[in-house]
Amino acid sequence: MRKNKHGFRKPFVMKKFKQPEEQPTVDPITGKKIPKSFVFSRGKIPASLKQLQMDLRKLMLPYTALSLREKKRNNLRDFLNVAGPMGVTHFFILSKTASSPYLRVATTPQGPTLTFKIHEYSLAADIARSQLHPRCPKDLFKNSALIVLSGFVRGDLPLQLTTNMFQNIFPTIDVKTVKLSTCQRILLLNYNKDTKLIDFRHYSIRLQPVGVSRRLRKLVQTHQVPDLRNLQDVSDFVTKAGYGSESEADEEAATITLSSDLGRVNRASTKSAVKLQEVGPRMTLQLIKIEKGLCAGEVLFSEYGNTGGKEKSDEMEGEEDAEGQKEGEHAEDSEDEDEDEELD
């Protein structure tokens, strides 16, 4: 017991520790293990790419290592040794050369590896600052994002491998049994065949009941008594025009009929409008190389051809090769130390 300033002892109360919810390891639909990921960087990268790395980790929640700790002497083999026991199936690797940043997406432990050149990118914070009302509910990252691929033509080997890679990164869903409350986010990849660029967009999903004014929605959601002092009658609060905006007008093409209740406003058997709001990060990618192994092996595809592809890959990997020599000197020491990688 502890004494306060009056000499009385306060009883010591042990706070209850809330056990974290255990994530399932097996996909109930496919019977395979649920894909998990590591997002990390190789070589020296600027602060903006470091923030992009954190944004990608949040995007991959909940099946990723949000607090993954990296050391300069950690090489790719160190991450691979930790990935096996933790059930990690994919790597997202950011790197930077003198010309541009790159993103490699690899399947562990034996590949393949897709290398993308990042032409443009915007951080989640930049997207939020550009919006009048940024939206990020506390349970937004509780479930995995849905993946939507657009413009990827079948029969083209590079695009087919890209499609298979991203489809296997996220857990499979059953449209007949999935709970609507778990569908909070969507990742859209749109391929432009003319420019050969991929638009990488991350959105949050929200539903609004059709035919219900914004005032009523806020009243039901917040349960707060509105300010009625300037109104003659309560009905004026409901019928007063001009409170909404043109962007919130009901669109028949974007409405669905709910099969179950979702929140306080959206009820089963009623129509709701589907709204998408960008969360970020945002990237413009170009597929430049596909390797058969894990960041190595036979080159299955190169955007620059045989000779050009080799030159471009040497330029991209030159800095990492120099770092790899330093990492090799510490390889034996790193195996004897405790690993800092943790899956939340």
Rosetta blueprint (number, residue, H / E / L):
1 M L
2 R E
3 K E
4 N L
5 K L
6 H L
7 G L
8 F L
9 R E
10 K E
11 P L
12 F L
13 V L
14 M L
15 K L
16 K L
17 F L
18 K L
19 Q L
20 P L
21 E L
22 E L
23 Q L
24 P L
25 T L
26 V E
27 D L
28 P L
29 I L
30 T L
31 G L
32 K L
33 K E
34 I L
35 P L
36 K L
37 S E
38 F E
39 V E
40 F E
41 S E
42 R L
43 G L
44 K L
45 I L
46 P L
47 A H
48 S H
49 L H
50 K H
51 Q H
52 L H
53 Q H
54 M H
55 D H
56 L H
57 R H
58 K H
59 L H
60 M L
61 L L
62 P L
63 Y L
64 T E
65 A L
66 L L
67 S L
68 L L
69 R L
70 E L
71 K L
72 K L
73 R L
74 N L
75 N L
76 L H
77 R H
78 D H
79 F H
80 L H
81 N H
82 V H
83 A H
84 G H
85 P H
86 M H
87 G L
88 V L
89 T L
90 H E
91 F E
92 F E
93 I E
94 L E
95 S E
96 K E
97 T L
98 A L
99 S L
100 S L
101 P E
102 Y E
103 L E
104 R E
105 V E
106 A E
107 T E
108 T L
109 P L
110 Q L
111 G L
112 P L
113 T E
114 L E
115 T E
116 F E
117 K E
118 I E
119 H E
120 E E
121 Y E
122 S E
123 L L
124 A H
125 A H
126 D H
127 I H
128 A H
129 R H
130 S L
131 Q L
132 L L
133 H L
134 P L
135 R L
136 C L
137 P L
138 K L
139 D L
140 L L
141 F L
142 K L
143 N L
144 S L
145 A L
146 L E
147 I E
148 V E
149 L E
150 S E
151 G L
152 F L
153 V L
154 R L
155 G L
156 D L
157 L H
158 P H
159 L H
160 Q H
161 L H
162 T H
163 T H
164 N H
165 M H
166 F H
167 Q H
168 N H
169 I H
170 F L
171 P L
172 T L
173 I L
174 D L
175 V L
176 K L
177 T L
178 V L
179 K L
180 L H
181 S H
182 T H
183 C L
184 Q L
185 R E
186 I E
187 L E
188 L E
189 L E
190 N E
191 Y E
192 N E
193 K L
194 D L
195 T L
196 K L
197 L E
198 I E
199 D E
200 F E
201 R E
202 H E
203 Y E
204 S E
205 I E
206 R E
207 L E
208 Q E
209 P E
210 V L
211 G L
212 V L
213 S L
214 R H
215 R H
216 L H
217 R H
218 K H
219 L H
220 V H
221 Q H
222 T H
223 H L
224 Q L
225 V L
226 P L
227 D L
228 L L
229 R L
230 N L
231 L L
232 Q L
233 D L
234 V H
235 S H
236 D H
237 F H
238 V H
239 T H
240 K L
241 A L
242 G L
243 Y L
244 G L
245 S L
246 E H
247 S H
248 E H
249 A L
250 D L
251 E L
252 E H
253 A H
254 A H
255 T E
256 I E
257 T E
258 L L
259 S L
260 S L
261 D L
262 L E
263 G L
264 R L
265 V L
266 N E
267 R L
268 A L
269 S L
270 T L
271 K E
272 S E
273 A E
274 V E
275 K E
276 L E
277 Q E
278 E E
279 V L
280 G L
281 P L
282 R E
283 M E
284 T E
285 L E
286 Q E
287 L E
288 I E
289 K E
290 I E
291 E E
292 K L
293 G L
294 L L
295 C L
296 A L
297 G L
298 E L
299 V E
300 L E
301 F E
302 S E
303 E L
304 Y L
305 G H
306 N H
307 T H
308 G H
309 G H
310 K H
311 E H
312 K H
313 S H
314 D H
315 E H
316 M H
317 E H
318 G H
319 E H
320 E H
321 D H
322 A H
323 E H
324 G H
325 Q H
326 K H
327 E H
328 G H
329 E H
330 H L
331 A H
332 E H
333 D H
334 S H
335 E H
336 D H
337 E L
338 D L
339 E L
340 D L
341 E L
342 E L
343 L L
344 D L
